[in-house]
């Protein structure tokens, strides 16, 4: 039994799906299945049941009983890591939404490694509400989200505000520097709910026409659909730049009288942080502030 197998099991508990577990952990589906089988073989119990050919799973009675044991095991492992590393290494667990990890923080994580910063990072991908829950339980040290939710013990700090733009595949694009939403075919919208303010704006300017036929929740799905179908999407600068690196798209401003609100990314932390990771958080935040200030978050159209 090892940390990879335990983390994989706990992700299966959350998703109830092998495919989603693989996506969240950036693994292949066979790897997820292999880890689960190894864990079951060692424990000599069946943790989940799955119908043949189906990726969805259900926990067995023993699987339900094993959840708190697995969570406690993982917590003890983290404490041992911090004890073992002492002053030589500092361990930090971060939770972030998929799109923040892929388009804002990915280069930052690589820079930390290149600079040899004295931090060991455990990077986890979750939905916003899950990150708030994990912070309240001290399961993660720092989180990054788009949605500012009201949690008694969690404080949020804005670290980035981004203007929103229209993205279209080159083929069939409305090639204008500024495009009004009335000119767009609502049947071709690729929609991601960036935050509550964007939802309100979207409802005012597009919701009265029709509901988006294709709604997604990850950067990977943006690349999958936007690069394979004649769709359009309203997205923040970091997303547009990330897509542009991999696929040619036509970028325009919105000509609507009321512009879509800027998308805000928040860093969230517990009001009473874990003392054992406090120094690591200070180092991380100092480096993050330098990185965010040094990046160009503007867009030329």
N, C-alpha and C positions, 0 to 999 in steps of 0.2 A: 504494500500500500504506500503510495507516494502522493505528493502534493498535487501533481498533474491529474491523477485519477480522482482525487477528492474534489478538486475544483471543477472537473468535468461533470462529476455526479451532481454537484450543487447547481451547475448551470442547467443540467437536464431537469432538475427539480423545478427551476424557474420557467423554462420554456416548454416543458413536456413534449419536446420535439427534437429529434436528432439533427435535422437540417439546420434549425435555428441555433442549436447549441454549437454546431460546427462553425456557422457564420460568426457568432458572437465571440468565439475563442480563436477565430482565424485558423481553423483546422479543417482537415478533410473529414468527410463523414465516416470513412473506414477507421480513421484514427480515433474518433469519438467512440465508435462501437468497440474498438479494441481496448481502449482504456476502461470502458464500462465492464467488459467481459473479464479483464484482469482483476478488477476490484471484486466482482461477484465470485470469481474463482477463489480468491484469497479469503474472502469472508465465508465462502461456502453457503451463500444465500442468494436468492433471486431478488434483485432490487427493483427491476422494472419489467413490465410485460409489453410486448409489441406484436401486433398482428403482422403476418408475412406481407412484405411489400409496402408496409405503411411506416412512415417516419415518425408519426405521433406515438408517444409512449404513455403508459400509466404506471404509477408507483404501486408496488405490492405493499402488503401490510408491513413486511420487514423493511421495505424501502422507506416508508413513512417513519418507522422507528429509528432508522439510521440517520435521518436528517440532522437532529440535534447533535448526534455523536460526530458526524462529519464536520459540522460547523465548529464544534469545540476542538476537534483535532486540528482544523485549519488555524484556529486562533492560537493554539499552543505552538504550532509550527512557526507562526509569525513571531511569537514572543521569543522562541529559541533562536530565530534568525537575528533578531535585534540583540539578544544576549551574546551570541557567537561573534557578531561583527563588532560589537562594542563601539569604540571610538574610531575604528579603522573604516568601517562602512556604515552608512545610514540607510535604513530601509523605509520606503514610502509606498503606500497603496493609493492609487489614483483611480477615480471613476469618471468616465466621460461618455457623452453620447457619441454615436458612430461618426456623425459628420464633423464634430469638433476634432475627434482624434485624427480623422483622415485629411482634413483640409486646413486646420489651424495649428494643432499641436504635433503632428507627425514630424515636421522638420525640426521643431524644438527638441523633441526627444532624441533625434539623431545628433543634433548639435551638442546636447549634454554628454552623449557618449564620445563624440569626437574630442571634446574638451577635457575628457577624463574627470568630470565632476563626480565627487565622492558621494554618489547616491545609487542605491539599488532600487529600481522602480518595478512595481507590480501594476501593470496597466490593465484596467478592466472596462469593458464596454457595456453600458446600460441605458435604459430609457431615463428621462429626467426624474420622474417620480421615484424610480428605484434608487437613484443616486441619493435623493433626500432621505429615503428610508435607511440606506446603508450608512449615511453620515450620522443619523440619530443613534444608530446602534454601535458607532465607532468601528464599523467593518471596513471603512475606507477613511483616509486622512483628508483628502482634498477631492472636490468634484468640479466638473465643468458642464454647464447646462445652458439651454436657451430660455427655459421657462422659469420664472421667479415664483416659486410656490411658498405658501405661508406655513412654515414649520417653526415651532416654538424654539427649538435648540439649534437652528441652522441660520447662519448669516450669509448673505450674498453680496458680492462685490463685482460691479461691471468691469470687465477688462477689455472689451472691444465692442464698438458700434460700427455696423457696416451698412452702406447704402444697398438698395435692392435694384436689380437689373432684370431685363428680359433676355433669356437665352433661347436661340432657335438653331436647329441644324441648318447648315448652309443651303442644302437642297430644299427649295420651297420656302425659304425665309422671306419675311417682309423686310426688305433691306432698306431700312430707314434709321436714322440716328435716334429718333424718338417715335415710339409707337403707343397708341392708345389701346386700352384693353378691349374697346368696342371693335377694333380691327382684327382681333384674334378669334379663332374658332374655339369655343369652349370645349368642343368634343376632343380637341387635341392637347388639352392641358395636362401636364405632369405636375401634380400638386404635393407639396410637403408643408405641413403646418409648422412654420418656423417659430412662432410664439403667439400669444393671445392677441396682441395688437395687430399682427399680420392677419390673423383669422377674421378680426372685425373688419379690417380694410378690404379683405378679399370678399367678404360677404356683401359689403356695400357696393363694390364695383363689378363683381363677377357672380356672386351667389344668387343674385336676383335673376340671372340668366339660366343657370343650371348648376348642378353639383358636379365637381370634377369626377370624371369617369375613372381616373387612375390616380390613386393616392398612395404614397410610399413613405418610408421612414428611415431610409439609409442612403449613404453616398453611393454604395455599390449599385443600388437599384437605379439611382439617377443615371449612372454611366450605362447601365444595361439598357434602359429604355430610350434615353435621349439620343444615344448613338446608333440605335437600330430602327427607330421609328420617327416619322415626321411630327414630333411633338414640340411643345414649347413649355418654358418654365420660368417663373419669377423666383430669383434666388439672390443671396448676398454675394458680395465681392469674392470672399474666400472660396465659395463653391464654384463660381464662374471661372476663376483663375485655375482651379484644380481641374475642371472639366476641359478647359482650353489646352492644358498641357497634353491631354490625351486624345482630344478629338476637336476638329474645327467646328466652331459655333459662331453664329452671328449674334453680337451683343448690342442691345439698344437700351436707352433710358425709357421710362414710362412717361407718356404724355398726359396722363390723367391730371385733372386740376388738383387733386389731393394725392400726393405721392405715397407709396407704401412706406410704412414706418421703418426706420432702421432696425436691423436685427441686432440684438444685444446678446453677447455671450457673458455669462456670469461665472465667477469662481465662487464655489460654496464650501463652507467649512463649519464644523461644530463650534458652538459658542465656547465650549470647554474642551479644547483639543487635548489629545493624548500627550502627556508630558514626555513619553519616551520618543516621540517622533517630532517634537516641537522644533528642534534644531534642523532636522531634515526639511521640514516645511519652510523654515526661514531661508535656507539655501535655495530651495526650489523656487520660492516666490521671487527672490532677488534675481535669479537667472531668467525667470519668466518675464519679469518686468523689462529687463534689458532686451530680451528677444522681441517682445511686442512693440517696444518703442523703435526698434531698428527695422521692422518690416514695413513695406509699403502696402497699405490697405486701401489704396485708391484704385480706380479703374478708368482706363481710356476706352472710349467707344468710337 
